[in-house]
Each structure stands twice: as structure tokens, then as C-alpha cells.
Amino acid sequence: MVFCGRFGVLYVLRMGECGFCVGERMIEGSFAVGRSWSEMASRDITVAVTEQPAGQVVWSIVRRGRAGTTVEDGRWSLDGSAVPGAGDKPLPKGAIVLALPPHSVVMRVLDFPVAEASEIASMVDLQIDKFSPFPLDQMVVSHEILQQDSHGVRVLAAVARSAVVNPLGKRCAPKGTKITRVDALLLGRWQTLVDAGQLESEGRETLVIVEDGALSVIIHDAGVLVSLSGLGEIPPALEPDMAADLVQELAHLIIGIEAERGKVRQATLTLWSRQESGIEALSAALQTRFPGGVRERSLDVLASALSGVASRSLGTPRLLDLTPVVWRGAEEAQRFRRQMVLAGVACLGAWVALGGAGWGLVAWQRADVAAYKAAETRWQEPANAVRRLRTQVQMIQRYMDRRVSALECLREISQLQPAGVDLTSFTYSKGDGIEIVGEAESGALVITFNEQLNTSKLFTDVTAGARTLTSRQRHRFSFKISFSKGEP
């Protein structure tokens, strides 16, 4: 959609499924259109312009399809109320293309040798720095390639002050719109002239256009652009003196073009205006300055410059783009913030998912442990009862087993005791073992007694204690004896 603000600024809006789609990719310093005209031929293009001081939006929906082209017009008040009898469809929000009026843009047609895109951009900056009254850091510069062949490149360079473009973006932001490209309205008017076939096919033609209170000049050589200029705003009733000054300025412009590109014999001048536009003084001044060479045409037979901007956006692969770098930086920052927010949300979601999974695992483990503990509690008392019963059974079996009773052990030791060895102490512990203490006439008898005890099948281990010599010169000894493995 094309929308024109109160300061003569046009907006080309994209209406989702009903509008044309503008891409956002830069190709060699120019704006790349997202879809070609053949892809968008069946889509609707909505064009709107604000009327001041009435505060109403005049809009047109242009539907282009295989069956032909249809146009539907209407109005909408800026305060949101419908205009009676003129339609009540409000302007949609969305992406827009901003078209600057002629007096806000300075354009030059430049010829360069064949070069890379980056080199062409550098040459454009150098040439603009020569004729621009402001430093480049205060300007927005862009270019559009008009022609390119093996002999050279013809480029349309454009420059606008940042102080003019930036406020327009601020006024658009609260309306819920997004500026994707900044174009020139005069190029939209040129597009309508090309589409309507209203250009001279031979020689040089100077087009003087009076529209919306502004005077613009386009010069071309058989359809090839030579110059585009905005000579400024003019009052509704043009005085003869002011008309003469404007014509004089136009003559200087034509002389400059002739000096730069050479004079053409077959040259015409066409005055384009609307009926009852009050430019009789300008027409008379042109006839006086260029006698017999001025033709007058009506803009009423052409489509609006707004539709020309829309047509350019649909059909040209490389377009002028005067979007300030600050806007692009802000958009990139906003996109980066959105990506960071999405990444943060994704990380938070992953953290929550992992935390939930971990919590679930811990909860499952706790439930499993609780189940085991509950089972242990259920079986612990029966198990303890079984242990107590087993202990009692083992104790009874030990006392009932006569194989390792105290008498049997004493009998076995007495049979193995050599002559000359006397026992002085016999200590029996049921299930633990025996400890004996005695005296022998010699150390050899103690050794013999130890060897005899180790041969017993009733005892499993014999451990000799310390040996001492008594006052009677007898050898005191002690043994710790373990029972046989056959003990229950």
C-alpha cells in the first residue's frame, strides 16, 4: 500500500495476502524485491494518499489479474471514523515503502566505467560529495543501476538529508508500520509515464511536471533517463514573476545538460499538469522562453505517482533505497533482541525440562527407596524371629553334641599326654575351645605333647603359649586348643 503523509510523504504498504511483498535483502547496494511481477500479478495492490487539511485518507485497491485490472476507491478519516458515502475500510498496518517528495531528494544520473558493485558505490559517494551541500555523514546515499553494458554503467544516484528522513520514521512507528525501503516519488511518476507509453521515442524530451503543489523536471533521451530534479513547491496561484524565475532556472538546467551530454537537434518540452491547476502563468512563461516547442498534457490520463511507486517495487529487480543506517541498525538490534529472547526462552524451557526430568528421577528413586524400606519393615520382624530361632537351635545342638564335650576332650588330652607331663589347669568353653596349663620335666616333653595334640582328629588347631621355668626346675607351659570342624 502506498500512503502519503501530511508533509507530502508517501508510504507503500504491504497488505499481507492482499498486497505485494517486498523483500529485505540488499543486493549490490540496492534493495531486492522479494517476488517478481509475474509471481504477484494476481495479488491486490492498495494505494492510499492523505488529503490535507481534511485529514482523510483517499485509498484505491488495484486488482490485477488475468481478467484485467479493476480499481476500487474509498476514503477513511485519520481519526478512525468512516467518511459517509465514500467507503469505510481503514488503512491496514504492516510493512511500508516510504516515498520521499521531489523537493526532499537530490538525484543525479552518472556514467561510470564497468566496475564491481562495491567500486560503483564508492564512486557514487565520491560524486555526491562533490555536489552535495552537506557532509556525507549527515546524508543518506543510495543508487540504482539504470543501464549496464560492456561500455559502461549508467547509475541513478540519490541523496537525502538524515534530518528529513529520520522524523518520518518516528511518525510512522506509532502507527504500527515498519519501513522496509525508502524510495523517491518522482521515480514513481517516471514509472507511470513509461508504463503509459507517453515518452518520445526519438530525441531529447524535457518533462515539466506540476503535481501536488510541486514542480519537477525529468529529462530523457528516447526513454533513457538523463536528469531528475525537484525545483521546489509552488503556490496554487502562480504569479508571472515567479513563473519567469522558474522557467529561467529550467533553462539553466537544460543548458547544463547540453553542456554535459551534448545538444540534440530534435528536442521537445512537455508540460504535465492537472486540469484547473492554475499554472497559466507558467505555461505562458514556457511558451515565451521556448516558442513553438511546448506541448501540454494532462496528468489525469496517467495513474498516480503512488501506483508508480508500487509498480517499481513489483517489477524492478534493483531499487533505490534511502533507508538510514540507523534504522537498519535498530532493526538488527531488535532482531538480535528477539533472537536472544527466543534463545533465553529455549534455554529456560530446556532447563525446566531437565529440572523436571531430574526432579522426576529423584522422586522415582525416593519412591523406589521408600518401597524397599516398606518391604524391609514388613519382613524385618519375621526375619529377626527366624534369626533368634536359629540361634537357639544352634545353641541346643552345641550342648547336645557329645563329641566335643568336656569329658571327651579331657579323655583325648589324657590319652595324648606323655609320661612326665602333668596338667595343672583345664579350662573348657563350649563352642570356643580349651585352654590347658601344665608342667613337664623337660622342654622336649612339651614339644612332644604339642605334636601329639596336633595329630588328634578332635582338635583342629593347637597354639602353644609361653614357657617358663619353675623353682623346682620344671617347664611350665600352656596350650589353646580349637575344636574339630565337625562341630555343629
Steps between C-alpha positions, in 0.01 A plus 500: 500500500621849424420759766573871474545700825405861563847617403468351152670173595371176353481161663476179299337247732501123466158348578588138587311274265343795317811702432831474331795354684823694529813311592762621747825385342763740366661411167797712390383800696144485369178364648396159373131442440373182662273390209491576131205661320407166341475345848297793635280565195194352665548692828324822602689828537346759729601863441402779741580871539414736782311817416578811702356692671193273491689228691360223285670206333413446136571144403478281193519123470650397167426138414708362216426157365461306179155647446635857509544784745229636730521800733290563810520840675401612848579733787578462871541764764828515688313510831354154423148604401359405160423761236129475404439368149869451428577158649599411853805278463787611729861496397674180610820488701813321388814540290527818294715660232556869568511724189659842550359804313715653222616800704643267770724297268791608280558263209769486234551269200866397487702298249778275627730242342423135556595411857406287795199595711716614793708721271185653347373582851831670582488703177141604580607623845786694345277672242230582755759649731587743220151644439331446838485811723517281812766252620439134429460414868185715503357343184342175391650384170380230262513418131316299238652354185308622194708345222802275487692366201855436393560872444402625843236534772232771528404553862229706664647639823276650767566677827272625778571668831479276805330786684213474250469121482538413869194694625287321242594166650409623848156607378447162334601287800198582722265401215611138523692514172846385404702679231679244284625740230513874422431599137451825307152610388638654181617155390144376549375771264770403249383140523141598415621692193699197385210261559256728314734539200491882526868554426655618175677213329748729320706798608514668838186582693469725804203418721380785723263350758275705726338275760391533862633854524851409384696557179722220371707450187592172328726495194551188290654399168257265323390344826844498664513717812734798487389715793241512782458814707253646745484879458299543820146579607284753320189687620153414362482833312838548335601859440661595164825616665540176689411304186770686307757418771407132489527493121838671521618234745369233262694658213820491704436133573452421131815693409696304760374171357595610148846598618545166673342262248490700181223686319230305316327654197168325552405627847150538642355636823180357652309663783309249711236632740144441612199690378425823684843492667548880463827486302404734219789731594748212484364382164528852359856538629600168343347599166692827513833336586456201266279628217322229302660215693268457798228237515250465781372170635260412781605286793141382527565245225782342703494282806605669823861528597405276791418212269830567324685443825305178547576393143869569551502290813343211312685505173854629557765257624726773640355806663610820662504473879550810715438318827729650769762272645364582847168339409671188376714490814191538715327224305804275534516577873131425533543178308800413719295570812221281370750223430649539847156491656414188300834344593440590864151354488639186333775470762249559778270240349790253470604577858144450624474178300831370634409614851164330470664185371757509782231567758295216357801266515570599862134460586497157332814396687355623829180309434705191414706532821183558700352184349813302592495641851134412536575146383794483741276613785244235411756217490740616773306364800442155342869491402609590855275229636663249266847616609412461868358154438809397304727625779304301754513188284876534454547545875294192577692300239831604649396388847357176368814412300707271720793464261667812633370490855736581788542136594574391143756775466660417834511131403664585164760722667574237767559236235741728312678622814858354521643366822679772694238762414251616763189715440437769757204676331226396255262771380213400266278749312208349308533590134817707552780261594724377781792653685733268698793585725759249625856417595755266343832363608668623180437724204511197270192359669313826440586481131394138485170580671434777243567266213269235648216751535536607135448142389157485663198490271290666770707816511564728203764735631742504790671823595787486748534774756807630681723254686661576836724320742366445852700504824501124493668511160188382319378646170163678526300512175152590366301399190185643335312229315223549240226243436454293188316642192238240555354717776145601424 
